[in-house]
Amino acid sequence: MMKYNKLFALLAGRGMKKTDLLPVISAPTLAKLSKGETTTTDVLCKICDFLDCQPADIMEYEK
């Protein structure tokens, strides 16, 4: 299972809120990430481009 806690920690560390992602992803997609649900690689690329980071900076795999 993929966890996105690192994404939300990164946002907080930059003084940002989850809603700051809304220019690049939809509200339903943001809700899915908040619940730890799956998303597409396209969404992950958009987030990484927006935050200028790598996928490993925003997610981790948990068995």
N, C-alpha and C positions, 0 to 999 in steps of 0.2 A: 504494500500500500504506500502511496506517495503522501508525504506530509508537507504542508506549506507553511509551517510555523516559522521557518527561516525567512520567508517572504515578509510576513507580518512584523518580525523582529527587525528586518532591514528597513522597512518603512518607518517603524517607530524610531530607529536609530537616526534616521534622516529627518525626523520631525514631521513625518507625513502620516496621513490616515489612509485606511483602505479605500476610501472614496476618491482619493487622489489618482487611483488607477482607472477611474471611469472614462477619461478621455481615450483610453486605448483598449479597454475591454468592457463588455456590457455588464449591467447590474446582475442579471442572472448568472453570468459566468463568475463574477466576484462572489456571489452567494455560494456557488458550488465550491470554489476554492476555500472559502471560510468553513465549509462543512467537511473539507478534506475529500471531496468527490473528484472524479477524474476530469481532465480537460485535454485539449488538443495541444500538439507541439506548436501550432501556430499561435495559440494564446500565450504559451510560455515564451516564445520568441518575441512577441509584442511587449510583454512585461520586461524581458531582459533588455530589449532595445530602449524602452522608456527609462529604465533604472540604470542603464549602462552597467550591467552585471552579467554573470554567467548562470546557467541553470542550477548549478550546485550551490549558488548563493541564495536561491529562493526555495529549494525543495530538497527533500531527502527521502530515501527509500527505507521503509520499515517493514520487517517481516512479520 
